[in-house]
Amino acid sequence: MHILYLHQHFTTPKGITGTRSYENAKALVARGHKVTMACGSIGHGSTGLSGPFEKGKREGDVEGIHVIEYDLGYSNKDSFLKRSWTFVKYALATTRLAMQRRFDLNFATTTPLTAGIPVILARLLAGKRYVFEVRDLWPELPRAMGVIKNPLVLWALGALEFLSYRLADRCVALSPGIADGIAGRGVARDRIAVIPNGCDLEMFDVPPADSLPDGLDKAGLVAIFPGTHGTANGLDAVLDAAGELIKRGRDDIRFLLIGDGREKPRLLDRRGDEGLDNVTFLPPMPKVELVPVIRRADIGLQILSDVPAFYYGTSPNKFFDFIAAAKPVLNNYPGWLAGMIEEHDCGFTVPPNDPVAFADALEQAADDKMALKAKGERAGALARAHFDRSDLANQWVEWVIEGQ
């Protein structure tokens, strides 16, 4: 079978973003299927292609995956209008591709939700079958965050969401809450599979970094956050906790934030204005370089803004990276991940917007390293038992191609 895989933000492990699509495409290839990956150019990503763009695109084979990369740059720092226009241009560029007869099946994954446009049009105009994967619930999340307020835009996104789910042969949800959201649009449960993000156990089977920057090796506890510094990530919660720890005289507990995003300049200014010397910011790292740094840290921070739509409607990559590294996780919002941490005793859960509880948890972690190590061991056991990327990729392949 020849599958057209539409993922605007596709990257290999040489980039800094999630590699779910890379792993799933490789699993398809390993089963003897042909895969054409159509993507854009994401900042700090790596599609595996390096040649010049010709007529707005470049293409070539990357580890058995045929990649078509459109010259459509994207960054979290871009304005909302610029990002939206990039999404639309990608959808338009891939619509003609999705119509082609050489593909036996179209597969589209969000975000953005506009990934549904080409597969919907190909379904309606050319009778092409497709499977739709939902990573975040749109437009619920931008509505809840207040990012999109125009009622016409919200209506259009709602209509696109409805059609994307209802016209698909099958849907893939990355969390139970996302599956509920899809079912709420009238999709039968037997057409929905929950296949969350997974743990790259082989990638994390490496020694810790020899050292950490900015004197962090001397810290009693290093809490790490690797990821986008955007509005949704709510990293003011980390700086609030850092300020609380300074008040308590706990300069042995340090924070390491690695990444980029439109909120980063403001967060840097805040660190300077408030004298938060216990917070270190670093630029983004390719995942292959980031893994040893996570292995060296003591605890991972799973942080999001206090938006109820996040509680069950997301499946963050970093959580699965932390447990793959056998690191305990501190989570600052309710939901399915908080429940998992509590059930398996593999970290700490604190309420949103509560720097006192956040600081208390980190003090507890710093003051009882034996208990912290045991939490990390349970995190690693959870990763191996339930979230091995290879197992989940095989489940994903079986669901996507079954009955096609």
LONURO-171154 format. One record per residue (C-alpha): residue number from 1; residue in one letter; x, y, z. Coordinates in Angstrom, 1 decimal, m for minus. Layout:
% residues N
@n=NUM	res=A	u=X	v=Y	w=Z
...
//
This chain:
% residues 404
@n=1	res=M	u=0.0	v=0.0	w=0.0
@n=2	res=H	u=1.2	v=3.5	w=m0.8
@n=3	res=I	u=0.2	v=6.0	w=2.0
@n=4	res=L	u=0.3	v=9.8	w=1.7
@n=5	res=Y	u=1.2	v=11.0	w=5.2
@n=6	res=L	u=0.4	v=14.7	w=5.8
@n=7	res=H	u=2.1	v=16.3	w=8.8
@n=8	res=Q	u=3.1	v=19.9	w=8.5
@n=9	res=H	u=5.5	v=19.7	w=11.4
@n=10	res=F	u=7.3	v=16.5	w=10.6
@n=11	res=T	u=10.9	v=16.1	w=11.8
@n=12	res=T	u=13.5	v=13.4	w=12.3
@n=13	res=P	u=15.3	v=13.0	w=15.7
@n=14	res=K	u=17.9	v=15.6	w=14.4
@n=15	res=G	u=15.2	v=18.2	w=15.0
@n=16	res=I	u=13.9	v=19.4	w=18.4
@n=17	res=T	u=10.2	v=18.6	w=18.1
@n=18	res=G	u=8.3	v=15.3	w=18.5
@n=19	res=T	u=9.2	v=12.4	w=16.3
@n=20	res=R	u=5.9	v=10.4	w=16.4
@n=21	res=S	u=5.3	v=10.7	w=12.6
@n=22	res=Y	u=8.9	v=9.7	w=11.9
@n=23	res=E	u=8.6	v=6.6	w=14.0
@n=24	res=N	u=5.1	v=5.7	w=12.6
@n=25	res=A	u=6.2	v=6.2	w=9.0
@n=26	res=K	u=9.3	v=4.0	w=9.6
@n=27	res=A	u=6.9	v=1.3	w=11.1
@n=28	res=L	u=4.9	v=1.4	w=7.9
@n=29	res=V	u=8.0	v=1.1	w=5.8
@n=30	res=A	u=9.1	v=m1.9	w=7.9
@n=31	res=R	u=5.8	v=m3.6	w=7.1
@n=32	res=G	u=6.5	v=m3.2	w=3.4
@n=33	res=H	u=4.4	v=m0.2	w=2.7
@n=34	res=K	u=5.4	v=2.9	w=0.7
@n=35	res=V	u=5.2	v=6.2	w=2.5
@n=36	res=T	u=5.3	v=9.7	w=1.1
@n=37	res=M	u=5.6	v=12.3	w=3.8
@n=38	res=A	u=4.4	v=15.8	w=2.9
@n=39	res=C	u=5.5	v=18.5	w=5.3
@n=40	res=G	u=6.5	v=22.1	w=5.8
@n=41	res=S	u=9.7	v=23.6	w=7.2
@n=42	res=I	u=9.5	v=24.1	w=11.0
@n=43	res=G	u=12.0	v=26.2	w=12.9
@n=44	res=H	u=14.6	v=24.0	w=14.6
@n=45	res=G	u=13.2	v=20.9	w=12.8
@n=46	res=S	u=15.0	v=18.6	w=10.5
@n=47	res=T	u=13.2	v=16.8	w=7.7
@n=48	res=G	u=16.4	v=15.0	w=6.7
@n=49	res=L	u=16.5	v=17.0	w=3.4
@n=50	res=S	u=19.2	v=19.6	w=2.7
@n=51	res=G	u=19.1	v=20.4	w=m1.0
@n=52	res=P	u=17.8	v=23.6	w=m2.5
@n=53	res=F	u=14.1	v=24.3	w=m2.9
@n=54	res=E	u=12.9	v=24.3	w=m6.5
@n=55	res=K	u=9.5	v=25.9	w=m7.2
@n=56	res=G	u=8.7	v=26.0	w=m3.6
@n=57	res=K	u=9.6	v=22.4	w=m2.6
@n=58	res=R	u=12.3	v=19.8	w=m2.3
@n=59	res=E	u=12.1	v=16.1	w=m2.0
@n=60	res=G	u=14.1	v=12.9	w=m1.5
@n=61	res=D	u=14.3	v=9.7	w=0.5
@n=62	res=V	u=15.0	v=9.7	w=4.2
@n=63	res=E	u=15.5	v=6.3	w=5.8
@n=64	res=G	u=13.0	v=4.7	w=3.4
@n=65	res=I	u=10.4	v=7.5	w=3.7
@n=66	res=H	u=9.9	v=9.7	w=0.6
@n=67	res=V	u=9.8	v=13.2	w=2.0
@n=68	res=I	u=8.3	v=16.2	w=0.1
@n=69	res=E	u=9.1	v=19.4	w=2.0
@n=70	res=Y	u=7.4	v=22.6	w=1.1
@n=71	res=D	u=9.2	v=25.9	w=1.6
@n=72	res=L	u=6.8	v=27.1	w=4.2
@n=73	res=G	u=8.6	v=28.2	w=7.3
@n=74	res=Y	u=6.9	v=28.1	w=10.7
@n=75	res=S	u=7.8	v=29.3	w=14.1
@n=76	res=N	u=6.0	v=29.7	w=17.4
@n=77	res=K	u=7.4	v=33.3	w=17.4
@n=78	res=D	u=5.3	v=34.2	w=14.3
@n=79	res=S	u=2.2	v=36.2	w=14.7
@n=80	res=F	u=m1.2	v=34.5	w=14.8
@n=81	res=L	u=m2.0	v=35.8	w=11.4
@n=82	res=K	u=1.3	v=34.7	w=9.9
@n=83	res=R	u=1.0	v=31.2	w=11.4
@n=84	res=S	u=m2.6	v=30.9	w=10.2
@n=85	res=W	u=m1.6	v=31.8	w=6.6
@n=86	res=T	u=1.2	v=29.3	w=6.7
@n=87	res=F	u=m1.3	v=26.6	w=7.7
@n=88	res=V	u=m3.6	v=27.6	w=4.8
@n=89	res=K	u=m0.7	v=27.6	w=2.3
@n=90	res=Y	u=0.3	v=24.1	w=3.4
@n=91	res=A	u=m3.3	v=22.8	w=3.0
@n=92	res=L	u=m3.5	v=24.3	w=m0.5
@n=93	res=A	u=m0.1	v=22.9	w=m1.5
@n=94	res=T	u=m1.0	v=19.4	w=m0.4
@n=95	res=T	u=m4.6	v=19.2	w=m1.7
@n=96	res=R	u=m3.5	v=18.4	w=m5.3
@n=97	res=L	u=m1.2	v=15.8	w=m3.9
@n=98	res=A	u=m4.0	v=14.2	w=m1.8
@n=99	res=M	u=m6.0	v=13.8	w=m5.0
@n=100	res=Q	u=m3.5	v=11.6	w=m6.8
@n=101	res=R	u=m4.4	v=8.1	w=m7.7
@n=102	res=R	u=m1.0	v=6.7	w=m6.8
@n=103	res=F	u=m1.8	v=6.9	w=m3.1
@n=104	res=D	u=m4.0	v=4.1	w=m1.8
@n=105	res=L	u=m4.7	v=5.9	w=1.5
@n=106	res=N	u=m4.3	v=9.5	w=2.8
@n=107	res=F	u=m3.3	v=10.0	w=6.4
@n=108	res=A	u=m3.4	v=13.4	w=8.1
@n=109	res=T	u=m2.4	v=14.4	w=11.5
@n=110	res=T	u=m2.9	v=17.6	w=13.5
@n=111	res=T	u=m1.9	v=20.2	w=14.5
@n=112	res=P	u=m2.9	v=22.3	w=12.7
@n=113	res=L	u=m6.6	v=21.4	w=12.1
@n=114	res=T	u=m6.2	v=22.7	w=8.6
@n=115	res=A	u=m4.5	v=19.4	w=7.8
@n=116	res=G	u=m8.0	v=18.1	w=7.3
@n=117	res=I	u=m8.7	v=20.4	w=4.3
@n=118	res=P	u=m6.7	v=18.3	w=1.7
@n=119	res=V	u=m8.1	v=15.0	w=2.8
@n=120	res=I	u=m11.6	v=16.2	w=3.0
@n=121	res=L	u=m11.4	v=17.7	w=m0.5
@n=122	res=A	u=m9.8	v=14.5	w=m1.8
@n=123	res=R	u=m12.6	v=12.5	w=m0.2
@n=124	res=L	u=m15.4	v=14.6	w=m1.7
@n=125	res=L	u=m13.9	v=15.3	w=m5.1
@n=126	res=A	u=m11.9	v=12.1	w=m5.8
@n=127	res=G	u=m13.4	v=9.5	w=m3.4
@n=128	res=K	u=m10.1	v=9.1	w=m1.6
@n=129	res=R	u=m10.1	v=7.3	w=1.7
@n=130	res=Y	u=m8.4	v=8.8	w=4.7
@n=131	res=V	u=m7.5	v=8.3	w=8.4
@n=132	res=F	u=m7.4	v=11.4	w=10.6
@n=133	res=E	u=m5.2	v=11.7	w=13.7
@n=134	res=V	u=m6.1	v=14.2	w=16.4
@n=135	res=R	u=m3.3	v=15.5	w=18.7
@n=136	res=D	u=m5.2	v=18.4	w=20.3
@n=137	res=L	u=m8.9	v=19.3	w=20.3
@n=138	res=W	u=m9.5	v=22.3	w=18.1
@n=139	res=P	u=m11.2	v=24.7	w=18.2
@n=140	res=E	u=m11.8	v=23.9	w=21.9
@n=141	res=L	u=m8.2	v=24.8	w=22.9
@n=142	res=P	u=m7.8	v=28.1	w=21.1
@n=143	res=R	u=m11.3	v=29.1	w=22.2
@n=144	res=A	u=m10.5	v=28.3	w=25.9
@n=145	res=M	u=m7.2	v=30.2	w=25.7
@n=146	res=G	u=m8.8	v=33.2	w=24.2
@n=147	res=V	u=m6.4	v=33.0	w=21.2
@n=148	res=I	u=m9.3	v=33.0	w=18.7
@n=149	res=K	u=m12.4	v=35.1	w=19.5
@n=150	res=N	u=m13.9	v=35.8	w=16.2
@n=151	res=P	u=m17.2	v=33.8	w=16.1
@n=152	res=L	u=m17.0	v=33.3	w=12.3
@n=153	res=V	u=m13.5	v=31.8	w=12.6
@n=154	res=L	u=m14.6	v=29.6	w=15.5
@n=155	res=W	u=m17.6	v=28.5	w=13.5
@n=156	res=A	u=m15.4	v=27.7	w=10.4
@n=157	res=L	u=m13.0	v=25.7	w=12.6
@n=158	res=G	u=m15.9	v=23.8	w=14.2
@n=159	res=A	u=m17.2	v=22.9	w=10.8
@n=160	res=L	u=m13.8	v=21.8	w=9.7
@n=161	res=E	u=m13.4	v=19.7	w=12.8
@n=162	res=F	u=m16.8	v=18.1	w=12.3
@n=163	res=L	u=m16.1	v=17.2	w=8.7
@n=164	res=S	u=m12.5	v=16.0	w=9.4
@n=165	res=Y	u=m13.8	v=13.5	w=12.0
@n=166	res=R	u=m17.1	v=12.4	w=10.3
@n=167	res=L	u=m15.7	v=11.8	w=6.8
@n=168	res=A	u=m12.7	v=9.8	w=8.0
@n=169	res=D	u=m12.7	v=6.1	w=7.6
@n=170	res=R	u=m11.0	v=5.9	w=11.0
@n=171	res=C	u=m9.7	v=8.3	w=13.6
@n=172	res=V	u=m6.7	v=8.2	w=16.0
@n=173	res=A	u=m6.8	v=10.0	w=19.3
@n=174	res=L	u=m3.7	v=10.7	w=21.4
@n=175	res=S	u=m5.5	v=10.7	w=24.7
@n=176	res=P	u=m8.8	v=9.3	w=26.2
@n=177	res=G	u=m10.2	v=12.9	w=26.4
@n=178	res=I	u=m9.4	v=13.5	w=22.7
@n=179	res=A	u=m11.3	v=10.3	w=21.9
@n=180	res=D	u=m14.3	v=11.6	w=23.9
@n=181	res=G	u=m14.1	v=14.8	w=21.9
@n=182	res=I	u=m14.2	v=12.9	w=18.6
@n=183	res=A	u=m17.1	v=10.8	w=19.7
@n=184	res=G	u=m18.9	v=13.9	w=20.8
@n=185	res=R	u=m18.9	v=14.9	w=17.1
@n=186	res=G	u=m21.0	v=11.8	w=16.3
@n=187	res=V	u=m18.2	v=9.4	w=15.4
@n=188	res=A	u=m18.8	v=5.8	w=16.4
@n=189	res=R	u=m16.5	v=4.5	w=19.1
@n=190	res=D	u=m15.4	v=1.5	w=16.9
@n=191	res=R	u=m13.9	v=4.0	w=14.4
@n=192	res=I	u=m11.7	v=5.6	w=17.1
@n=193	res=A	u=m8.5	v=4.2	w=18.5
@n=194	res=V	u=m6.6	v=5.8	w=21.4
@n=195	res=I	u=m2.9	v=5.5	w=20.6
@n=196	res=P	u=m0.9	v=8.0	w=22.8
@n=197	res=N	u=2.6	v=9.3	w=22.3
@n=198	res=G	u=5.2	v=6.8	w=23.1
@n=199	res=C	u=8.6	v=6.4	w=24.7
@n=200	res=D	u=11.7	v=6.1	w=22.5
@n=201	res=L	u=13.4	v=3.6	w=24.9
@n=202	res=E	u=16.4	v=2.9	w=22.6
@n=203	res=M	u=17.1	v=6.6	w=22.2
@n=204	res=F	u=17.1	v=7.2	w=25.9
@n=205	res=D	u=19.3	v=4.2	w=26.6
@n=206	res=V	u=22.4	v=6.4	w=26.7
@n=207	res=P	u=24.7	v=7.7	w=29.5
@n=208	res=P	u=23.8	v=11.1	w=31.1
@n=209	res=A	u=25.6	v=14.2	w=29.9
@n=210	res=D	u=29.0	v=14.6	w=31.5
@n=211	res=S	u=28.1	v=18.0	w=32.9
@n=212	res=L	u=25.4	v=20.7	w=32.9
@n=213	res=P	u=25.9	v=24.4	w=32.0
@n=214	res=D	u=25.9	v=27.4	w=34.3
@n=215	res=G	u=27.1	v=25.6	w=37.4
@n=216	res=L	u=24.1	v=23.4	w=37.6
@n=217	res=D	u=26.3	v=20.4	w=38.4
@n=218	res=K	u=26.7	v=21.9	w=41.9
@n=219	res=A	u=22.9	v=22.1	w=42.5
@n=220	res=G	u=21.2	v=19.7	w=44.8
@n=221	res=L	u=18.3	v=19.3	w=42.4
@n=222	res=V	u=17.9	v=20.2	w=38.8
@n=223	res=A	u=14.3	v=20.4	w=37.4
@n=224	res=I	u=14.2	v=20.5	w=33.6
@n=225	res=F	u=11.7	v=21.8	w=31.1
@n=226	res=P	u=12.5	v=21.1	w=27.4
@n=227	res=G	u=10.0	v=22.5	w=24.9
@n=228	res=T	u=8.2	v=25.5	w=23.4
@n=229	res=H	u=8.1	v=28.7	w=25.5
@n=230	res=G	u=4.7	v=29.7	w=24.3
@n=231	res=T	u=1.4	v=31.0	w=25.7
@n=232	res=A	u=0.0	v=27.5	w=26.1
@n=233	res=N	u=3.0	v=26.3	w=28.1
@n=234	res=G	u=2.4	v=28.6	w=31.1
@n=235	res=L	u=6.0	v=28.9	w=32.1
@n=236	res=D	u=5.3	v=31.7	w=34.5
@n=237	res=A	u=4.4	v=28.9	w=36.9
@n=238	res=V	u=8.0	v=27.8	w=36.9
@n=239	res=L	u=9.3	v=31.4	w=37.6
@n=240	res=D	u=6.7	v=31.8	w=40.4
@n=241	res=A	u=8.0	v=28.6	w=42.0
@n=242	res=A	u=11.6	v=29.8	w=41.5
@n=243	res=G	u=10.7	v=33.0	w=43.4
@n=244	res=E	u=9.1	v=31.1	w=46.2
@n=245	res=L	u=12.2	v=28.9	w=46.6
@n=246	res=I	u=14.4	v=32.0	w=46.7
@n=247	res=K	u=12.3	v=33.4	w=49.6
@n=248	res=R	u=12.9	v=30.1	w=51.4
@n=249	res=G	u=16.6	v=30.3	w=50.9
@n=250	res=R	u=16.7	v=27.1	w=48.7
@n=251	res=D	u=19.3	v=28.1	w=46.3
@n=252	res=D	u=20.3	v=24.4	w=45.9
@n=253	res=I	u=17.2	v=23.8	w=43.7
@n=254	res=R	u=17.7	v=25.0	w=40.1
@n=255	res=F	u=15.6	v=25.2	w=37.0
@n=256	res=L	u=16.8	v=24.5	w=33.4
@n=257	res=L	u=14.5	v=25.6	w=30.6
@n=258	res=I	u=15.5	v=24.6	w=27.1
@n=259	res=G	u=13.7	v=25.8	w=24.1
@n=260	res=D	u=12.3	v=28.9	w=22.3
@n=261	res=G	u=9.0	v=30.6	w=21.6
@n=262	res=R	u=7.2	v=33.9	w=21.6
@n=263	res=E	u=7.1	v=34.1	w=25.4
@n=264	res=K	u=10.8	v=33.5	w=25.9
@n=265	res=P	u=11.9	v=37.2	w=25.7
@n=266	res=R	u=9.4	v=38.2	w=28.3
@n=267	res=L	u=10.3	v=35.3	w=30.6
@n=268	res=L	u=14.0	v=36.3	w=30.3
@n=269	res=D	u=13.1	v=39.9	w=31.2
@n=270	res=R	u=11.1	v=38.7	w=34.2
@n=271	res=R	u=14.0	v=36.5	w=35.4
@n=272	res=G	u=16.3	v=39.6	w=35.3
@n=273	res=D	u=13.8	v=42.0	w=36.9
@n=274	res=E	u=13.1	v=39.6	w=39.8
@n=275	res=G	u=16.6	v=38.3	w=40.3
@n=276	res=L	u=15.7	v=34.7	w=39.6
@n=277	res=D	u=19.2	v=33.4	w=39.4
@n=278	res=N	u=18.0	v=29.9	w=40.1
@n=279	res=V	u=16.6	v=29.7	w=36.5
@n=280	res=T	u=18.8	v=29.0	w=33.5
@n=281	res=F	u=17.5	v=29.4	w=29.9
@n=282	res=L	u=19.2	v=27.6	w=27.0
@n=283	res=P	u=18.4	v=27.6	w=23.3
@n=284	res=P	u=16.7	v=24.6	w=21.6
@n=285	res=M	u=18.7	v=21.4	w=21.2
@n=286	res=P	u=18.3	v=18.6	w=18.7
@n=287	res=K	u=16.7	v=15.6	w=20.4
@n=288	res=V	u=19.8	v=13.5	w=20.1
@n=289	res=E	u=21.7	v=16.2	w=22.1
@n=290	res=L	u=18.8	v=16.8	w=24.5
@n=291	res=V	u=18.4	v=13.2	w=25.7
@n=292	res=P	u=21.7	v=13.1	w=27.7
@n=293	res=V	u=20.8	v=16.4	w=29.3
@n=294	res=I	u=17.4	v=15.0	w=30.4
@n=295	res=R	u=19.2	v=11.9	w=31.7
@n=296	res=R	u=21.5	v=14.2	w=33.8
@n=297	res=A	u=18.7	v=16.2	w=35.4
@n=298	res=D	u=16.8	v=15.1	w=38.5
@n=299	res=I	u=13.1	v=15.7	w=37.6
@n=300	res=G	u=11.1	v=16.7	w=34.6
@n=301	res=L	u=8.6	v=19.5	w=34.5
@n=302	res=Q	u=5.3	v=18.9	w=32.7
@n=303	res=I	u=3.8	v=22.4	w=32.7
@n=304	res=L	u=0.8	v=23.9	w=30.9
@n=305	res=S	u=m1.4	v=26.9	w=31.4
@n=306	res=D	u=m4.4	v=26.4	w=33.6
@n=307	res=V	u=m6.9	v=25.7	w=30.8
@n=308	res=P	u=m9.4	v=22.9	w=31.5
@n=309	res=A	u=m9.4	v=21.9	w=27.9
@n=310	res=F	u=m5.8	v=20.8	w=28.4
@n=311	res=Y	u=m6.6	v=18.5	w=31.3
@n=312	res=Y	u=m7.7	v=15.6	w=29.1
@n=313	res=G	u=m7.2	v=16.9	w=25.6
@n=314	res=T	u=m3.5	v=16.8	w=25.1
@n=315	res=S	u=m0.7	v=14.2	w=25.0
@n=316	res=P	u=2.6	v=16.1	w=25.6
@n=317	res=N	u=5.8	v=14.6	w=24.1
@n=318	res=K	u=7.9	v=15.7	w=27.1
@n=319	res=F	u=6.0	v=13.6	w=29.6
@n=320	res=F	u=6.8	v=10.4	w=27.6
@n=321	res=D	u=10.4	v=11.6	w=27.2
@n=322	res=F	u=10.8	v=12.0	w=31.0
@n=323	res=I	u=9.5	v=8.5	w=31.8
@n=324	res=A	u=11.6	v=7.0	w=29.0
@n=325	res=A	u=14.6	v=8.6	w=30.8
@n=326	res=A	u=13.3	v=7.1	w=34.1
@n=327	res=K	u=12.9	v=10.5	w=35.5
@n=328	res=P	u=10.1	v=11.5	w=37.9
@n=329	res=V	u=7.7	v=14.1	w=36.6
@n=330	res=L	u=6.2	v=17.1	w=38.3
@n=331	res=N	u=2.8	v=18.0	w=36.7
@n=332	res=N	u=1.0	v=21.2	w=37.4
@n=333	res=Y	u=m2.5	v=20.6	w=36.1
@n=334	res=P	u=m5.3	v=18.0	w=36.6
@n=335	res=G	u=m6.2	v=15.4	w=34.1
@n=336	res=W	u=m5.3	v=12.0	w=32.7
@n=337	res=L	u=m1.5	v=12.4	w=33.1
@n=338	res=A	u=m1.8	v=13.7	w=36.7
@n=339	res=G	u=m3.9	v=10.6	w=37.4
@n=340	res=M	u=m1.3	v=8.3	w=35.9
@n=341	res=I	u=1.5	v=9.9	w=38.0
@n=342	res=E	u=m0.5	v=9.4	w=41.1
@n=343	res=E	u=m1.6	v=5.9	w=40.3
@n=344	res=H	u=2.0	v=4.8	w=39.6
@n=345	res=D	u=3.7	v=7.1	w=42.1
@n=346	res=C	u=6.2	v=8.3	w=39.6
@n=347	res=G	u=6.3	v=11.9	w=40.4
@n=348	res=F	u=4.4	v=14.8	w=41.9
@n=349	res=T	u=1.1	v=16.5	w=41.0
@n=350	res=V	u=0.4	v=20.1	w=42.2
@n=351	res=P	u=m2.6	v=22.3	w=41.6
@n=352	res=P	u=m2.4	v=25.0	w=38.9
@n=353	res=N	u=m1.3	v=28.5	w=39.9
@n=354	res=D	u=0.0	v=27.4	w=43.3
@n=355	res=P	u=3.7	v=28.3	w=43.6
@n=356	res=V	u=3.7	v=27.2	w=47.3
@n=357	res=A	u=2.7	v=23.7	w=46.4
@n=358	res=F	u=5.1	v=23.7	w=43.5
@n=359	res=A	u=8.0	v=24.7	w=45.7
@n=360	res=D	u=6.9	v=22.2	w=48.4
@n=361	res=A	u=7.1	v=19.3	w=45.9
@n=362	res=L	u=10.6	v=20.3	w=44.8
@n=363	res=E	u=11.8	v=20.6	w=48.3
@n=364	res=Q	u=10.4	v=17.2	w=49.1
@n=365	res=A	u=12.2	v=15.8	w=46.0
@n=366	res=A	u=15.5	v=17.5	w=47.0
@n=367	res=D	u=15.3	v=16.4	w=50.6
@n=368	res=D	u=14.7	v=12.7	w=49.9
@n=369	res=K	u=16.8	v=11.6	w=47.0
@n=370	res=M	u=16.2	v=7.9	w=47.8
@n=371	res=A	u=12.4	v=8.4	w=47.4
@n=372	res=L	u=13.0	v=10.5	w=44.3
@n=373	res=K	u=15.1	v=7.7	w=42.7
@n=374	res=A	u=12.4	v=5.2	w=43.5
@n=375	res=K	u=9.8	v=7.4	w=41.7
@n=376	res=G	u=12.1	v=7.6	w=38.7
@n=377	res=E	u=12.4	v=3.8	w=38.6
@n=378	res=R	u=8.7	v=3.5	w=38.6
@n=379	res=A	u=8.5	v=6.0	w=35.8
@n=380	res=G	u=10.9	v=3.9	w=33.8
@n=381	res=A	u=8.8	v=0.8	w=34.5
@n=382	res=L	u=5.7	v=2.6	w=33.3
@n=383	res=A	u=7.4	v=3.6	w=30.1
@n=384	res=R	u=8.5	v=0.0	w=29.4
@n=385	res=A	u=5.2	v=m1.6	w=30.3
@n=386	res=H	u=2.8	v=0.6	w=28.5
@n=387	res=F	u=4.4	v=3.2	w=26.3
@n=388	res=D	u=7.2	v=1.5	w=24.3
@n=389	res=R	u=7.2	v=3.5	w=21.0
@n=390	res=S	u=7.8	v=0.3	w=18.9
@n=391	res=D	u=4.7	v=m1.4	w=20.3
@n=392	res=L	u=2.5	v=1.7	w=19.9
@n=393	res=A	u=3.8	v=2.3	w=16.4
@n=394	res=N	u=2.8	v=m1.3	w=15.5
@n=395	res=Q	u=m0.6	v=m0.8	w=17.0
@n=396	res=W	u=m0.9	v=2.4	w=15.0
@n=397	res=V	u=0.0	v=0.7	w=11.7
@n=398	res=E	u=m2.5	v=m2.1	w=12.3
@n=399	res=W	u=m5.3	v=0.4	w=13.0
@n=400	res=V	u=m4.5	v=2.6	w=10.1
@n=401	res=I	u=m4.2	v=m0.1	w=7.4
@n=402	res=E	u=m6.7	v=m2.6	w=8.8
@n=403	res=G	u=m9.7	v=m3.0	w=6.5
@n=404	res=Q	u=m8.2	v=m0.7	w=3.9
//
